[in-house]
Amino acid sequence: MTTGTGNTYFAHKNIHKKTWRSPDGITNNEIDYICISNRWRSALQDVRVYRGADIGSDHHLIAAKLQLRLKKIQTGKTTRPLAVEQLRVHDTIERFQFELKNRFSALENITDLETHWAAFKKAVTDSTETCVGRRKGSQKKRWIQDHTWNLIDERKHAKKLRDQANSPELREINEMKYKNLDRQVKKNCREDKKKWLEDKCSEAQEAANKNDPKTLYRIVRELTGSKNISNVPIKNKNGITLLTNEEQDSRWVEHFREILNQPIPPVTHIFDTSPQVEDLEVEQGEITETEVSEAVKALKNNKAPGIDGITSEMIKAGGQEMI
């Protein structure tokens, strides 16, 4: 693949080409580049340095402007799940049951089974949405505190004054101010991150004490992030790692031949001479309303619904109206 250096395609001022500032504060060099494949060369519209972007480094931000013509992918409309966890509040349950009673009264004259089921499902989901609504997206709390953001703004302003200084003396003064603010920003960021982690650990411990695994695992996933699953090396029978694809394929063939091609075990008929156990008495009559109520109470919460969208929380909160 042939690539080109995007920095050399466009004419700019020197201050918009130099990407690195030496420790002496005077020398500036162009040592950072953006490379692009010749296939996408026509999409590249501009490459330049932005000195005003404060990234806490002696390198300046270099950015490229691209204009891509890509096919638009049609995505389906997504809806947030219903906030069924609010159906545990007593007042909400009463309002939900009253809403169900009003909607179920319109189903009495429907005789067709499929039509009745569709209307029943719609009545339950609509009543839930009316009473509790849908879940709102939770914005993650940023761990950088406001006072640290204020210091970051001050550092950005100090960087601008340093880069625009007209004399070596003024540049040196602003350079010292920038370095002091940079040290303070990094110190505050470390302290803010430590405090955020401690708060998250305390929240996780509190969830564990309350036997709330859902909140506990949510915090653990937030702290650990996504797990990268690496490929496990394949070894032969002697424990030597196989490096080539041919060796690995041969080892897989050998493995499955040994596992799957086993001799047929001999058939031995062993008759049980122990006395027969009497059959238990099983109620074979119709399912009673009491049995349905007990089964509803035994349903577990926080389980994903089926294609009908009705969760166990809705069935429990519906009470006698649902049964």
C-alpha positions as CSV (number, residue, x, y, z in Angstrom):
1,M,0.0,0.0,0.0
2,T,1.4,3.4,-1.1
3,T,1.0,6.2,1.4
4,G,1.8,9.9,1.3
5,T,2.5,12.5,4.0
6,G,-0.5,14.8,4.3
7,N,1.5,17.6,5.9
8,T,3.4,18.3,2.7
9,Y,0.3,18.7,0.5
10,F,-0.9,22.0,1.8
11,A,0.7,25.5,2.2
12,H,0.5,27.0,5.7
13,K,2.4,29.4,7.9
14,N,5.3,28.1,9.8
15,I,3.4,28.3,13.1
16,H,0.8,26.0,11.5
17,K,3.4,23.4,10.4
18,K,5.8,23.0,13.3
19,T,4.5,20.2,15.6
20,W,7.1,20.1,18.3
21,R,8.6,22.7,20.6
22,S,12.1,22.0,22.0
23,P,12.9,22.5,25.7
24,D,14.8,25.7,25.0
25,G,11.5,27.3,24.0
26,I,12.9,28.7,20.8
27,T,13.5,25.8,18.4
28,N,10.4,24.3,16.6
29,N,10.5,21.3,14.3
30,E,8.0,19.4,12.2
31,I,8.4,15.8,13.5
32,D,4.8,14.6,13.6
33,Y,3.0,13.6,10.4
34,I,-0.3,12.3,9.1
35,C,0.1,9.6,6.5
36,I,-2.7,8.6,4.2
37,S,-3.2,6.0,1.5
38,N,-3.1,7.3,-2.1
39,R,-6.5,5.7,-2.5
40,W,-7.9,8.2,-0.1
41,R,-5.7,11.2,-1.2
42,S,-8.6,13.0,-2.9
43,A,-10.6,12.9,0.3
44,L,-7.9,14.8,2.2
45,Q,-8.8,18.5,2.2
46,D,-6.4,20.0,4.8
47,V,-3.7,19.2,7.4
48,R,-2.4,21.8,9.8
49,V,-1.3,22.3,13.4
50,Y,-3.5,23.8,16.1
51,R,-1.4,25.4,18.7
52,G,-4.3,26.6,20.8
53,A,-5.3,23.0,21.7
54,D,-3.9,22.4,25.2
55,I,-3.0,18.8,25.6
56,G,-0.3,19.1,28.3
57,S,2.6,18.2,26.0
58,D,5.4,19.9,24.1
59,H,3.8,18.5,20.9
60,H,1.1,20.6,19.2
61,L,-2.1,19.0,18.0
62,I,-2.0,18.1,14.3
63,A,-5.4,17.5,12.6
64,A,-6.6,16.5,9.2
65,K,-9.8,17.5,7.4
66,L,-11.4,14.7,5.4
67,Q,-14.5,14.6,3.2
68,L,-15.7,11.1,2.8
69,R,-18.6,9.9,0.7
70,L,-19.9,6.8,2.4
71,K,-23.1,4.9,2.1
72,K,-25.5,5.7,4.8
73,I,-26.5,2.7,7.0
74,Q,-30.1,2.6,7.9
75,T,-30.4,1.9,11.6
76,G,-33.6,0.8,13.3
77,K,-35.2,3.0,15.9
78,T,-34.4,1.9,19.4
79,T,-36.6,2.4,22.4
80,R,-35.6,2.5,26.0
81,P,-36.9,-0.3,28.3
82,L,-39.7,0.4,30.7
83,A,-38.7,1.5,34.2
84,V,-40.3,-1.5,35.8
85,E,-38.1,-1.2,38.9
86,Q,-40.4,1.6,40.0
87,L,-43.3,-0.9,40.3
88,R,-42.1,-1.8,43.8
89,V,-43.4,1.5,45.3
90,H,-46.8,1.1,46.9
91,D,-48.5,4.2,45.4
92,T,-47.2,3.2,42.0
93,I,-48.5,-0.3,42.3
94,E,-52.0,1.0,43.2
95,R,-52.0,3.4,40.3
96,F,-50.8,0.6,38.0
97,Q,-53.6,-1.8,39.1
98,F,-56.2,0.9,38.6
99,E,-54.9,1.6,35.1
100,L,-55.0,-2.2,34.3
101,K,-58.6,-2.5,35.6
102,N,-59.8,0.3,33.3
103,R,-58.0,-1.1,30.3
104,F,-59.0,-4.8,30.9
105,S,-62.7,-3.8,31.1
106,A,-62.5,-3.2,27.3
107,L,-61.3,-6.7,26.7
108,E,-64.4,-8.5,28.0
109,N,-66.3,-8.6,24.7
110,I,-63.3,-9.9,22.6
111,T,-63.8,-13.6,21.8
112,D,-60.9,-14.3,19.3
113,L,-57.9,-15.7,21.2
114,E,-55.2,-14.0,19.2
115,T,-57.0,-10.6,19.2
116,H,-57.6,-10.9,23.0
117,W,-53.9,-11.7,23.6
118,A,-52.7,-8.8,21.5
119,A,-55.1,-6.4,23.3
120,F,-54.0,-7.8,26.7
121,K,-50.3,-7.4,25.9
122,K,-50.9,-3.8,24.7
123,A,-53.0,-3.0,27.8
124,V,-50.2,-4.2,30.1
125,T,-47.3,-2.4,28.3
126,D,-49.3,0.8,27.9
127,S,-50.3,0.8,31.5
128,T,-46.7,0.4,32.6
129,E,-45.5,3.2,30.3
130,T,-48.3,5.5,31.6
131,C,-47.4,4.8,35.3
132,V,-43.6,4.6,35.3
133,G,-42.4,5.7,31.9
134,R,-39.2,4.5,30.3
135,R,-35.7,4.5,31.6
136,K,-33.6,7.5,31.1
137,G,-30.0,7.3,30.0
138,S,-27.7,7.8,32.9
139,Q,-24.8,10.2,32.3
140,K,-21.6,9.0,33.8
141,K,-20.2,11.2,36.5
142,R,-16.9,12.7,35.4
143,W,-14.1,12.1,37.8
144,I,-12.3,15.4,37.1
145,Q,-13.6,18.0,39.6
146,D,-14.6,21.6,38.7
147,H,-11.6,23.2,40.4
148,T,-9.3,21.0,38.2
149,W,-11.2,22.1,35.1
150,N,-10.6,25.7,36.1
151,L,-6.9,25.0,36.4
152,I,-7.0,23.4,32.9
153,D,-8.5,26.6,31.5
154,E,-5.8,28.7,33.2
155,R,-3.1,26.4,31.7
156,K,-4.7,26.7,28.3
157,H,-4.6,30.5,28.6
158,A,-1.0,30.4,29.8
159,K,0.0,28.3,26.8
160,K,-1.6,30.8,24.5
161,L,0.4,33.7,26.1
162,R,3.6,31.7,25.9
163,D,3.2,30.9,22.2
164,Q,2.3,34.5,21.4
165,A,5.1,36.1,23.4
166,N,7.2,38.6,21.3
167,S,10.3,38.7,23.5
168,P,12.5,36.0,25.1
169,E,12.0,37.5,28.5
170,L,8.2,37.4,28.3
171,R,8.3,33.9,26.8
172,E,10.3,32.7,29.7
173,I,7.9,34.2,32.3
174,N,4.9,32.6,30.6
175,E,6.8,29.3,30.2
176,M,7.4,29.2,34.0
177,K,3.8,30.0,34.6
178,Y,2.6,27.3,32.2
179,K,4.9,24.6,33.8
180,N,3.7,25.4,37.3
181,L,0.0,25.2,36.2
182,D,0.8,22.0,34.3
183,R,2.3,20.3,37.4
184,Q,-0.7,21.5,39.5
185,V,-3.2,20.1,36.9
186,K,-1.5,16.7,36.8
187,K,-1.4,16.6,40.6
188,N,-5.1,17.4,40.9
189,C,-6.0,14.9,38.3
190,R,-4.3,12.1,40.2
191,E,-6.1,13.2,43.4
192,D,-9.5,13.4,41.6
193,K,-9.0,10.0,40.1
194,K,-8.1,8.5,43.4
195,K,-11.1,10.0,45.1
196,W,-13.4,8.8,42.3
197,L,-12.1,5.2,42.6
198,E,-12.5,5.3,46.4
199,D,-16.1,6.5,46.0
200,K,-16.8,3.7,43.5
201,C,-15.3,1.1,45.7
202,S,-17.4,2.3,48.7
203,E,-20.5,2.2,46.5
204,A,-19.7,-1.3,45.4
205,Q,-19.1,-2.4,49.0
206,E,-22.4,-0.9,50.0
207,A,-24.2,-2.8,47.2
208,A,-22.5,-6.0,48.3
209,N,-23.6,-5.5,51.9
210,K,-27.2,-4.9,50.7
211,N,-27.0,-8.1,48.5
212,D,-27.5,-6.1,45.4
213,P,-25.5,-8.0,42.7
214,K,-26.9,-5.9,39.8
215,T,-25.4,-2.7,41.1
216,L,-22.2,-4.4,42.2
217,Y,-21.5,-5.9,38.8
218,R,-22.4,-2.7,37.1
219,I,-19.7,-0.9,39.1
220,V,-17.2,-3.6,38.5
221,R,-17.8,-3.4,34.7
222,E,-17.4,0.4,34.9
223,L,-14.1,0.1,36.7
224,T,-12.6,-2.8,34.8
225,G,-13.9,-1.8,31.3
226,S,-14.1,-4.3,28.4
227,K,-12.0,-7.4,28.7
228,N,-9.7,-8.2,25.8
229,I,-9.8,-12.0,25.1
230,S,-6.4,-13.0,23.7
231,N,-5.8,-16.1,21.6
232,V,-4.6,-19.0,23.6
233,P,-1.6,-20.7,22.0
234,I,-2.1,-24.2,20.6
235,K,0.4,-26.8,21.8
236,N,1.2,-30.4,20.7
237,K,1.1,-33.4,23.0
238,N,4.6,-32.6,24.3
239,G,3.6,-29.1,25.3
240,I,5.5,-27.4,22.5
241,T,3.8,-24.3,21.1
242,L,2.8,-24.6,17.4
243,L,3.5,-21.4,15.5
244,T,2.4,-22.1,11.9
245,N,-1.2,-22.4,10.7
246,E,-0.5,-25.8,9.1
247,E,0.8,-27.2,12.4
248,Q,-2.2,-25.9,14.4
249,D,-4.7,-27.3,11.8
250,S,-3.0,-30.7,12.0
251,R,-3.2,-30.6,15.8
252,W,-6.9,-29.8,15.7
253,V,-7.5,-32.8,13.3
254,E,-5.5,-35.0,15.6
255,H,-7.4,-33.9,18.7
256,F,-10.8,-34.4,17.3
257,R,-9.9,-37.8,15.8
258,E,-8.9,-39.0,19.2
259,I,-11.9,-37.5,20.9
260,L,-14.6,-38.5,18.5
261,N,-13.4,-41.8,17.1
262,Q,-13.8,-43.9,20.2
263,P,-14.8,-47.6,20.2
264,I,-18.3,-48.5,21.0
265,P,-18.7,-49.5,24.6
266,P,-20.0,-53.0,25.3
267,V,-23.7,-53.3,26.1
268,T,-24.4,-54.9,29.4
269,H,-28.0,-55.4,30.6
270,I,-28.3,-54.9,34.3
271,F,-31.7,-55.5,35.7
272,D,-32.7,-53.5,38.8
273,T,-34.0,-55.9,41.4
274,S,-34.8,-53.3,44.0
275,P,-38.4,-52.9,45.0
276,Q,-40.5,-50.5,42.9
277,V,-41.2,-47.1,44.3
278,E,-44.8,-46.2,44.6
279,D,-46.0,-43.5,42.3
280,L,-46.7,-40.1,43.9
281,E,-50.1,-38.7,43.9
282,V,-50.3,-35.9,41.4
283,E,-53.2,-33.5,41.2
284,Q,-54.6,-33.8,37.6
285,G,-57.4,-31.3,37.9
286,E,-57.5,-27.8,36.5
287,I,-55.0,-25.2,37.6
288,T,-56.4,-23.1,40.4
289,E,-56.2,-19.4,40.9
290,T,-54.3,-20.0,44.2
291,E,-51.6,-22.0,42.3
292,V,-51.2,-19.2,39.8
293,S,-50.8,-16.6,42.6
294,E,-48.1,-18.7,44.2
295,A,-46.3,-19.1,40.9
296,V,-46.4,-15.4,40.3
297,K,-45.0,-14.6,43.7
298,A,-42.1,-17.0,43.0
299,L,-41.1,-15.1,39.9
300,K,-37.6,-13.6,40.0
301,N,-37.1,-9.9,39.4
302,N,-34.5,-8.3,37.0
303,K,-35.0,-10.8,34.3
304,A,-35.3,-10.0,30.6
305,P,-38.8,-10.2,29.2
306,G,-39.8,-12.3,26.2
307,I,-40.9,-11.0,22.8
308,D,-44.1,-9.7,24.4
309,G,-42.2,-7.2,26.5
310,I,-44.0,-8.2,29.8
311,T,-41.6,-8.6,32.7
312,S,-42.1,-10.4,36.0
313,E,-42.3,-7.1,37.8
314,M,-45.4,-6.1,35.7
315,I,-47.1,-9.5,36.5
316,K,-46.4,-9.2,40.2
317,A,-47.5,-5.5,40.4
318,G,-50.7,-6.3,38.5
319,G,-51.9,-8.4,41.5
320,Q,-55.4,-9.8,41.3
321,E,-56.2,-7.8,38.1
322,M,-53.4,-9.6,36.3
323,I,-54.4,-13.0,37.4
